[in-house]
Amino acid sequence: MLDIATAYNKYKFLGNDYLTWIWYLIETNQNISELIRFPEPIIMEIGNSLVLENKLGDKSKENITIKGDQAGLEEGTTALRKGACVTQINIICKISEDEYKFTIKGESFNLTGLKPPKTDLSKTEDEIEGLVLEKASYCFKIWDVIDRLYLKYLEKRISDEWKSKELQSIKNWIKSV
């Protein structure tokens, strides 16, 4: 059995790989709700930041950070062509009419800066519990989407078709952007 540090070092690439795969899904207009069998329509977009890392072989690495609402992703796609992986991605996710904004970190799968849909703020104490429950349900919904996406990624990653089909599609996308 692997100890935790060994397992972490052996499989830490999966988080960055997963985020790169999410970027691929977004850019190639994949039907995410159909892919993960989610009952509501889902639309994802790249938000206002993206961080990539390129390992340079001699234990050094290059970090590429793209920030800003109007920032282009050309530098990011160039980094992908050079072998970089996404280490952090800001996502805007629309589930039905509700919009969520958050950042996922590949190494830890932390969701940071989550901005769920706004709730109608009430001044009465009787309605505060309902508002808290509504906010909690929004959080559970977005975690459900991210978990389902990760399970689908793992399902594809361990399948026999990963190298022959999925990985080739991702490489073709990288070449075309």
Residue pairs with C-beta under 8 A, 6 or more apart in sequence:
2 10
12 107
13 85
14 154
14 157
15 105
15 106
15 107
15 108
15 109
16 53
16 85
16 86
16 87
16 106
16 107
17 85
17 106
17 153
17 157
18 106
18 149
18 150
18 153
19 85
19 86
19 87
19 88
19 89
19 104
19 106
20 80
20 85
20 86
20 170
21 153
21 170
22 44
22 86
22 89
22 91
22 104
22 149
22 153
23 46
23 50
23 86
23 89
24 30
24 169
24 170
24 173
25 32
25 35
25 44
26 44
26 45
26 46
26 91
27 46
27 173
27 177
28 169
28 173
32 38
32 42
32 43
32 44
32 145
32 149
33 39
33 40
33 41
33 42
35 149
35 152
36 42
36 145
36 148
36 149
36 151
36 152
37 148
38 95
38 144
38 145
38 148
40 95
40 96
41 94
41 95
41 96
42 93
42 94
42 95
42 145
43 93
43 94
44 91
44 92
44 93
44 94
45 91
45 92
45 93
46 73
46 89
46 90
46 91
46 92
47 89
47 90
47 91
47 92
47 101
47 103
48 67
48 68
48 69
48 71
48 90
49 65
49 66
49 67
49 68
49 88
49 89
49 90
49 103
50 65
50 66
50 73
50 76
50 86
50 88
50 89
50 90
51 63
51 64
51 65
51 66
51 86
51 87
51 88
51 89
52 63
52 64
52 65
52 66
52 76
52 79
52 80
52 84
52 85
52 86
52 87
53 61
53 62
53 63
53 64
53 84
53 85
53 87
54 61
54 62
54 64
54 79
54 82
54 83
54 84
54 85
55 61
55 83
56 62
62 79
62 84
63 87
64 75
64 76
64 79
64 84
66 72
66 73
66 75
66 76
73 177
76 84
76 86
77 174
77 177
80 174
80 177
81 174
81 175
85 106
86 106
87 105
87 106
87 107
88 103
88 104
88 105
88 106
89 103
89 104
89 106
90 101
90 102
90 103
90 113
91 100
91 101
91 102
91 103
91 104
92 99
92 100
92 101
93 99
93 100
93 101
93 102
93 142
93 145
94 100
95 141
95 142
95 145
98 116
98 117
98 138
98 141
99 117
100 114
100 115
100 116
100 117
100 138
100 142
101 113
101 114
101 115
102 111
102 112
102 113
102 114
102 115
102 142
103 111
103 112
103 113
104 110
104 111
104 112
104 146
105 112
109 150
111 142
111 143
111 146
114 139
114 142
116 135
116 138
116 139
116 142
117 138
119 131
119 134
119 135
120 131
121 131
122 128
122 131
156 162
156 166
159 166
